[in-house]
Amino acid sequence: MKKFVFTVLSFFFSLHTFAFSGDSLQISLLTVLPWSDEVYTIYGHTAIRVCNSSDNSDLVFNYGTFDSNKPNFIYHFVRGETDYYLDAYEYETFIYIYQRANATVVEQVLNLQPEEKEEMLRMLFINLQQENRGYRYNFLFDNCTTRPRDIIEKIVGGHITYPPQQNPITFRMLIHEYNKSYPWMLFGIDLLIGNGADSIISFRQEMFLPKKLMNALDAAYSNDGSEQRSIVSSTRLIMQSIAKYEDSKISSFNPMKTGIILLIHASVFGICGIIYKRKFRIFFGLIYLQATLIGLLVWFVALFSVHPCTFPNLNMYFFHPFYLIAFIGYILPKTHRVVTWFHWINCIFLPVFLIAWPFILQDLNNANIPYILCLWIGSGVWLMVDGKTRTAQVLIDKK
């Protein structure tokens, strides 16, 4: 059925592209401001609206369509192999979707010449063809917002001049700005993106975010040598959300608080373990199992994904799969010297890493610190308890 719909739409545009002139067209940019619904909605959305007064058609072109039901979707998403598609549907459908989502929508009418409108529609029609609809999604450099921006830049005669960048900024700083109400999501993102996200970016690179593009176009202009014109002729609020994005409820159990609670427990178990010569195998074993699983994800994304800014990633040094050695050591009753050597290395390396924390060329999330201290305590307990046990055993054997 869906294939049939797109076949009909393609035929429709193939007829109408040549049936009317650009004078009957009004093309605008629709910006959906961030709202709290799903993971992918907190950054907002961008689409292109095309109104044709000659036949009263009103369509929205959306580069943000994806199919979450595709086989192994999560695996391909983590690897950065997600395919998005260009979709087209009635403007009323677009409004209905975002009314139900309680989102804010802003429309910017583009100040285009008739031939530029025709060229944009032609490009959209070509991209709507079945063989051209799909593209490899890239959150920072090729997404539902950068695609409309690139089309506008391509069809506008002359060079587009954007307003100057107000303050130096990085990708990570922008992501922090949009995820401040979602500390666990922010914590996870900080784990997976490396120091490439901490480089200063240009103002144009900021426009991977819908609101940034909307604000940039409001102040942008084109100069083809003969005249200077604004890119946007008018801006209006189509729909206002009742709830504010900033009013999202923040969980009291954020990563830092959770880490501190875990650190307090680790400290108590650590002190008791040293005093009573107990390793508390289940507690520290679970901590190292958690670190192993997190490390597997961090290393997989850094080494095998095609996402930008994921390698190099200094989080790989304190969250890694080698904690499996410590986990096995705590679970199995017998001790192997490999486990002991691992804990010696861990006891030395982790404090050095924490001392160097302020000087590291990556903006690491401070919520990692209590988790790192838990791992350090676990190694210390192992060495203190296991070392005393081994010494006592040697004395008994000599007697």
Secondary structure, 3 states (H helix, E strand, C coil): CHHHHHHHHHHHHHHHCCCCCHHHEEEEEEEECCCCCCHHHCCCEEEEEEEECCCCEEEEEEEEECCCCCCCHHHHHHHCCCEEEEEEEEHHHHHHHHHHCCCCEEEEEECCCHHHHHHHHHHHHHHHCCCCCEEECECCCECCCHHHHHHHHHHCCCEEECCCCCCCCEHHHHHHHHHCCCHHHHHHHHHHCCHHHHCECCCHHHHHCHHHHHHHHHHCEEECCCCEEECEEEEEEEECCCCCHHHCCCCCCCHHHHHHHHHHHHHHHHHHHHHHCCCCHHHHHHHHHHHHHHHHHHHHHHHHCCCCCCCCCHHHHCCCCCHHHHHHHHHCCCCCHHHHHHHHHHHHHHHHHHHCHHHCCCCCCCCHHHHHHHHHHHHHHHHHHHHHHHHHHHHHHHC
